[in-house]
Amino acid sequence: MATQNNKQRMMDAVKCARADIASLADWIECELDKENDDEVTWASVNSLEHVRQQLMETLAFFSGVEQSEIQRSLDELHM
């Protein structure tokens, strides 16, 4: 019975974490949509680059893919 309860709590926790990650990704997309290209400053560029770096670190941690490989993939998108 305790094993079943523990498994249910674990499944609830993973479901919640996944939903939260999806919501955070949507929230980031909303923030990006609010950016106005006419009002770009170096401060906004630096903020976006900082967020990009943190997202690459998070993806590397989550996926096990090296940050250099992630960066290479991103660079290919800009060629």
C-alpha positions as CSV (number, residue, x, y, z in Angstrom):
1,M,0.0,0.0,0.0
2,A,2.8,2.4,0.9
3,T,4.5,1.6,-2.5
4,Q,1.3,2.4,-4.4
5,N,0.9,5.7,-2.5
6,N,4.5,6.6,-3.2
7,K,4.2,5.8,-6.9
8,Q,1.0,8.0,-7.1
9,R,2.8,10.9,-5.4
10,M,5.7,10.5,-7.8
11,M,3.4,10.4,-10.8
12,D,1.5,13.5,-9.5
13,A,4.8,15.3,-9.0
14,V,6.1,14.5,-12.5
15,K,2.8,15.6,-14.1
16,C,2.9,18.9,-12.2
17,A,6.5,19.5,-13.1
18,R,5.8,18.8,-16.8
19,A,2.8,21.1,-16.8
20,D,4.8,23.9,-15.1
21,I,7.6,23.6,-17.6
22,A,5.1,23.9,-20.5
23,S,3.5,26.9,-18.8
24,L,6.9,28.6,-18.2
25,A,7.8,28.0,-21.9
26,D,4.5,29.6,-23.0
27,W,5.1,32.5,-20.6
28,I,8.5,33.1,-22.1
29,E,7.0,33.1,-25.6
30,C,4.5,35.7,-24.4
31,E,7.3,37.9,-23.1
32,L,9.1,37.5,-26.4
33,D,6.0,38.6,-28.2
34,K,5.9,41.8,-26.1
35,E,9.3,42.9,-27.4
36,N,9.1,45.8,-29.7
37,D,11.9,46.0,-32.3
38,D,11.6,49.7,-32.4
39,E,12.6,50.0,-28.8
40,V,15.6,47.7,-28.8
41,T,18.4,48.8,-26.5
42,W,21.7,47.1,-25.5
43,A,20.1,46.4,-22.2
44,S,17.3,44.4,-23.8
45,V,19.9,42.6,-26.0
46,N,21.9,41.7,-22.9
47,S,18.8,40.5,-21.1
48,L,17.8,38.2,-24.0
49,E,21.3,36.8,-24.3
50,H,21.3,36.1,-20.6
51,V,18.0,34.2,-20.8
52,R,19.3,32.3,-23.9
53,Q,22.4,31.2,-22.0
54,Q,20.3,30.1,-19.0
55,L,18.0,28.1,-21.3
56,M,20.9,26.4,-23.0
57,E,22.3,25.5,-19.5
58,T,18.9,24.1,-18.5
59,L,18.6,22.2,-21.8
60,A,22.1,20.8,-21.4
61,F,21.3,19.6,-17.9
62,F,17.9,18.1,-18.9
63,S,19.0,16.5,-22.1
64,G,22.6,15.5,-21.4
65,V,23.6,17.2,-24.6
66,E,26.7,19.4,-24.3
67,Q,26.1,23.2,-24.4
68,S,28.6,23.4,-27.3
69,E,26.4,21.1,-29.3
70,I,23.3,23.1,-28.5
71,Q,25.1,26.3,-29.6
72,R,26.3,24.6,-32.8
73,S,22.7,23.7,-33.6
74,L,21.5,27.2,-32.9
75,D,24.3,28.6,-35.1
76,E,23.2,26.4,-38.0
77,L,19.7,28.1,-37.8
78,H,21.3,31.4,-38.5
79,M,23.3,30.4,-41.6
